[in-house]
Amino acid sequence: MKAATLTSLRARQREKRAQRHPLLRYWDLYLMVLPALIFLIVFKYVPMYGVVIAFKDYNVIQGVFHSKWVGLQYFRELFTFDEFPRVIRNTLLISLMKLIVGFPAPIALALLLNELRLEKFKRSVQTVTYLPHFISWVVIGGIAVDLLSPNSGIVNKVIQALGFQPIFFLSDEGLFRWILVFSDTWKEIGWGAIIYLAALLGINEELFQAATVDGAGRLRQIWHISLPGIRSTIVILLLLRIGHVLDAGFEQVLVMYNPTVYDVGDIIDTYVFRVGLGTMQFGLTTAAGLFKSVIGCILLVMANTIARRMGEEGIY
């Protein structure tokens, strides 16, 4: 009897300690989060000290902290470049075109895949569509050059077979941006659809059954059940996309563009890469990166505020 009472007393004491210290109650969950937290700190927060390079005349031998402080010199240089307004315009246009075309595409693909009833066919289509995500832009750039070549490309072979003149796709200022947009959409559409498919699986199946009983067709079910069911997911991903509006795809543009399309294809990253790193101006490149980050952060906060005022949860 005394042993049982002592055991009960110890259990109550442990419970009280756990209540006072939530870390003790959920220690196993915090332990699972620890590796990701360490990764975030080491690779995301610790390197942020390098931002001070944007305000210094960085010298590799002297190091970050011993280099000469120059204040806002590199920001003034960046904003006074004659080509900087054109670069900003190209970055915004390409990014907005990708947002308009590329953002709804995974949603549409996920809705279509969700309507398939043949599981083998559904999985095959899903596999084929998300595999391009794992292909490097260097490889995709080479494929694009081969396909769109005016002399040996299969696309121009078909155009010539129809009696038309070959088109210099990657050198045409009117087509180059669209090539960037559609190649990026093709590469990422399947990967983005995975998130929406997971959200669709969380919708109560009884809602579809009730809609069927009421006589609603598949299109009405998609419009009134599927889309509202994944609305919060769409909003969150849209907010994250807006935060990266100045990231127009450095690797993609660098691989696919050439001097003939600089006027329409040169973005902030590629311009800084050519002008800044080409002349070893590390401060200039850091200033451009910091500028992008600040603008992205401001846009993200504004978009999140608007979303919360419209009744959505937002990302914070």
C-alpha positions in Angstrom: 0.0 0.0 0.0 2.8 2.4 0.9 4.7 1.5 -2.3 1.6 2.2 -4.4 1.2 5.6 -2.7 4.8 6.4 -3.1 4.7 5.6 -6.9 1.5 7.7 -7.3 3.2 10.6 -5.5 6.3 10.4 -7.7 4.1 10.3 -10.8 2.3 13.4 -9.7 5.6 15.1 -9.0 6.9 14.3 -12.5 3.6 15.6 -14.0 4.0 18.8 -12.1 7.6 19.2 -13.3 6.5 18.5 -16.9 3.8 21.1 -16.6 6.3 23.7 -15.3 8.7 22.8 -18.1 7.1 22.2 -21.5 10.5 21.1 -22.9 10.3 18.1 -20.6 6.8 17.1 -21.6 7.6 17.2 -25.4 11.3 16.4 -25.3 11.0 13.8 -28.0 9.4 16.2 -30.4 12.0 18.9 -29.7 14.8 16.3 -30.2 13.4 15.5 -33.7 13.4 19.2 -34.6 16.9 19.7 -33.3 18.8 18.6 -36.5 16.7 20.9 -38.7 17.2 23.7 -36.3 21.0 23.2 -36.2 21.0 23.1 -40.1 19.0 26.3 -40.2 21.4 28.1 -37.8 24.6 26.9 -39.4 23.7 27.4 -43.0 21.2 30.2 -42.9 21.9 32.5 -39.9 25.6 32.2 -39.4 26.5 33.2 -43.0 24.5 36.3 -42.6 27.5 38.1 -41.1 28.8 38.3 -44.6 26.2 41.0 -45.3 28.7 43.5 -44.0 30.7 43.0 -47.2 28.1 45.2 -48.9 29.4 48.1 -46.8 33.1 47.4 -47.0 35.9 47.5 -49.6 36.4 43.8 -49.2 39.9 42.4 -49.5 40.4 38.6 -49.4 43.7 38.9 -47.5 42.4 41.4 -44.9 39.2 39.5 -44.4 35.7 40.7 -43.7 36.2 42.5 -40.5 39.5 44.2 -41.3 38.5 45.5 -44.7 37.9 49.2 -45.2 34.4 50.5 -44.4 32.9 52.4 -47.4 29.3 52.8 -46.2 26.7 53.0 -49.0 29.2 53.4 -51.8 28.3 50.2 -53.6 24.5 50.9 -53.3 25.0 54.2 -54.9 27.1 52.6 -57.7 24.4 49.9 -58.2 21.6 52.4 -58.5 23.5 54.8 -60.7 24.4 52.3 -63.4 22.8 53.3 -66.7 21.7 49.7 -67.3 20.2 49.1 -63.8 16.6 50.3 -64.6 16.6 47.9 -67.6 17.8 45.1 -65.4 15.2 45.8 -62.8 12.5 45.9 -65.5 13.6 42.6 -67.0 13.7 40.9 -63.6 10.2 42.1 -62.7 8.7 41.2 -66.0 10.2 37.7 -66.2 9.3 37.0 -62.6 5.7 38.2 -63.0 5.3 36.2 -66.3 6.5 33.1 -64.4 4.1 33.9 -61.6 1.1 34.3 -63.9 1.8 31.3 -66.0 3.7 29.0 -63.7 1.9 29.4 -60.4 -1.6 28.2 -61.6 -0.1 25.4 -63.6 0.6 23.0 -60.7 -2.8 23.7 -59.3 -4.5 22.7 -62.5 -2.3 19.6 -62.8 -3.1 18.5 -59.3 -6.8 19.0 -59.9 -6.6 16.9 -63.1 -4.6 14.2 -61.4 -7.0 14.1 -58.5 -9.8 13.3 -60.9 -8.1 10.2 -62.4 -9.4 6.9 -61.1 -6.7 4.6 -62.7 -4.0 4.6 -60.0 -1.3 3.2 -62.2 -1.9 5.8 -64.9 -2.1 8.5 -62.3 1.2 7.5 -60.7 2.9 7.3 -64.1 1.8 10.8 -65.1 2.8 12.2 -61.8 6.3 10.5 -62.1 6.8 11.8 -65.6 5.8 15.4 -64.6 7.9 15.8 -61.5 11.1 14.1 -62.9 12.3 17.3 -64.7 12.6 19.0 -61.3 15.7 16.9 -60.7 17.4 17.8 -64.0 20.0 20.5 -63.8 19.4 23.7 -65.8 22.7 23.1 -67.5 21.2 19.9 -69.0 17.9 21.6 -69.8 19.7 24.5 -71.4 21.6 22.1 -73.7 18.4 20.3 -74.6 16.8 23.7 -75.4 19.7 24.7 -77.6 19.5 21.4 -79.5 15.7 21.5 -79.9 15.5 25.2 -81.0 18.7 25.4 -83.1 17.9 27.2 -86.4 20.0 24.7 -88.4 19.6 21.3 -86.8 16.8 21.7 -84.2 13.8 19.4 -84.5 11.4 22.4 -84.0 12.9 24.3 -86.9 12.9 21.2 -89.0 9.2 20.9 -88.6 8.7 24.6 -89.3 10.8 24.3 -92.5 8.8 21.2 -93.5 5.7 23.3 -93.3 7.2 25.8 -95.7 8.2 28.5 -93.3 11.6 30.1 -92.5 13.5 28.9 -89.5 13.2 30.9 -86.3 16.1 31.9 -84.1 14.3 31.3 -80.8 17.1 31.9 -78.3 18.1 35.1 -80.2 14.7 36.5 -80.7 13.9 39.3 -78.1 10.2 38.7 -78.5 10.4 35.0 -77.8 13.2 34.6 -75.3 11.2 35.6 -72.2 8.4 33.1 -73.1 11.0 30.4 -73.6 12.2 31.1 -70.1 8.7 31.0 -68.7 7.5 27.8 -70.3 10.7 25.9 -69.7 10.5 26.9 -66.1 6.9 25.8 -65.9 7.6 22.5 -67.5 10.4 21.8 -65.1 8.6 22.7 -61.9 4.9 21.9 -62.6 5.0 18.3 -61.4 7.0 19.1 -58.3 4.6 21.9 -57.3 1.6 19.7 -57.9 2.7 17.3 -55.2 1.9 19.8 -52.4 -1.6 20.5 -53.8 -2.3 16.8 -54.2 -1.4 16.3 -50.6 -3.8 19.1 -49.7 -6.6 17.6 -51.8 -6.2 14.3 -50.0 -7.1 16.1 -46.8 -10.5 17.1 -48.0 -13.4 15.1 -46.5 -14.6 12.6 -49.1 -18.1 12.9 -47.7 -18.4 16.4 -49.2 -17.9 15.0 -52.7 -20.4 12.2 -52.0 -23.0 14.7 -50.8 -22.4 16.9 -53.8 -22.9 13.9 -56.1 -26.2 13.2 -54.4 -27.2 16.8 -54.9 -26.5 16.5 -58.7 -23.2 18.4 -58.8 -21.0 17.4 -61.7 -17.2 17.1 -61.5 -16.6 20.8 -62.5 -18.9 22.1 -59.9 -17.3 19.8 -57.3 -13.8 21.1 -58.3 -15.0 24.8 -58.1 -17.0 24.5 -54.8 -15.2 21.8 -52.9 -11.6 21.1 -54.2 -10.5 24.7 -54.7 -11.9 26.0 -51.4 -10.3 23.0 -49.7 -6.8 23.9 -50.8 -7.3 27.7 -50.7 -5.1 28.1 -47.6 -2.3 26.1 -49.3 -2.6 28.3 -52.4 -2.4 31.5 -50.3 0.7 30.4 -48.4 2.6 29.3 -51.5 1.6 32.5 -53.3 3.0 34.6 -50.4 6.3 32.7 -50.5 6.4 33.2 -54.3 5.8 36.9 -53.9 8.7 37.1 -51.4 11.0 35.8 -54.2 9.7 38.2 -56.9 13.2 39.5 -57.6 14.5 36.0 -58.1 13.8 35.5 -61.8 16.0 32.4 -62.1 19.7 33.1 -62.2 20.9 29.7 -63.3 18.3 29.3 -66.0 18.9 32.7 -67.6 22.7 32.4 -67.3 22.6 29.1 -69.2 20.1 30.1 -71.9 20.8 33.7 -72.7 23.4 35.4 -75.0 24.5 38.9 -75.8 21.8 39.3 -78.5 19.0 39.2 -75.8 20.7 41.1 -73.0 18.1 43.9 -73.5 15.2 41.6 -72.5 16.9 38.7 -70.6 19.5 40.3 -68.4 18.3 40.2 -64.8 19.8 41.5 -61.6 21.7 38.3 -60.8 23.2 37.8 -64.2 24.1 41.5 -64.6 25.8 41.5 -61.2 27.5 38.2 -62.1 29.0 39.7 -65.2 29.8 43.2 -63.9 30.6 42.5 -60.3 32.2 39.1 -60.1 33.9 39.6 -63.5 35.9 42.4 -62.0 36.1 40.9 -58.5 33.8 43.5 -56.9 32.4 41.4 -54.1 30.9 44.4 -52.3 28.8 45.3 -55.3 27.4 41.7 -55.6 26.6 41.6 -51.9 24.9 45.0 -52.1 22.7 43.7 -54.9 21.8 40.5 -53.0 21.0 42.6 -49.9 18.8 44.9 -52.0 16.9 41.9 -53.3 16.4 40.4 -49.9 15.1 43.7 -48.4 12.6 44.2 -51.2 11.5 40.6 -51.0 11.0 40.9 -47.3 8.9 44.1 -47.6 6.7 42.5 -50.3 6.2 39.4 -48.2 5.1 41.4 -45.2 2.7 43.5 -47.2 1.2 40.5 -49.0 0.9 38.6 -45.7 -0.9 41.6 -44.1 -3.3 41.8 -47.0 -4.0 38.0 -46.8 -4.7 38.2 -43.0 -7.1 41.1 -43.5 -9.0 39.0 -46.1 -9.5 36.3 -43.6 -6.6 34.0 -44.5 -4.1 32.6 -42.0 -1.0 33.8 -43.7 2.5 32.5 -42.9 2.8 34.1 -39.5 
